[in-house]
């Protein structure tokens, strides 16, 4: 168990880690060499879903 996982568990918070296989760090920055359009689209879908659930 990682340190962040342990902190969330101890605090009683709900969390989920998203993994984007093949996408390098910074993949949402469209003006860089690591930009990944597919991963960026998935990221925005997941982020929008999170905001919809949490900020109702």
Wavefront OBJ file of the C-alpha trace (Angstrom):
o trace
v 0.000 0.000 0.000
v 1.411 3.381 -0.970
v 1.647 6.359 1.368
v -1.160 8.261 -0.372
v -3.439 5.227 -0.255
v -2.767 4.876 3.467
v -3.506 8.577 4.060
v -6.808 8.418 2.174
v -7.796 5.234 3.974
v -6.940 6.700 7.374
v -8.913 9.863 6.566
v -11.921 7.836 5.400
v -11.960 9.502 1.992
v -13.105 7.922 -1.249
v -10.584 7.894 -4.068
v -9.781 6.241 -7.376
v -6.533 6.179 -9.297
v -6.751 6.435 -13.071
v -3.979 4.842 -15.135
v -3.484 5.760 -18.777
v -1.316 3.001 -20.283
v 1.175 4.304 -22.813
v 0.567 7.959 -21.931
v 3.552 9.880 -20.627
v 3.420 12.447 -17.813
v 1.973 15.672 -19.211
v -0.164 13.893 -21.813
v -2.927 16.549 -21.609
v -0.633 19.385 -22.718
v -1.440 19.689 -26.410
v 1.610 21.787 -27.235
v 4.156 19.160 -26.132
v 5.670 16.055 -27.684
v 3.969 13.812 -25.096
v 0.415 14.940 -25.925
v -1.894 11.932 -26.305
v -5.286 12.826 -27.800
v -6.957 9.551 -26.785
v -5.738 9.720 -23.195
v -6.649 13.423 -23.027
v -10.213 12.674 -24.170
v -10.539 9.912 -21.570
v -9.096 12.238 -18.909
v -11.730 14.905 -19.627
v -14.533 12.321 -19.589
v -13.382 10.984 -16.217
v -12.849 14.478 -14.781
v -16.272 15.673 -15.959
v -17.898 12.565 -14.460
v -16.091 13.235 -11.157
v -17.287 16.849 -11.068
v -20.833 15.754 -11.893
v -20.864 13.237 -9.020
v -19.187 15.434 -6.427
v -20.439 18.924 -7.231
v -24.134 18.266 -7.736
l 1 2 3 4 5 6 7 8 9 10 11 12 13 14 15 16 17 18 19 20 21 22 23 24 25 26 27 28 29 30 31 32 33 34 35 36 37 38 39 40 41 42 43 44 45 46 47 48 49 50 51 52 53 54 55 56
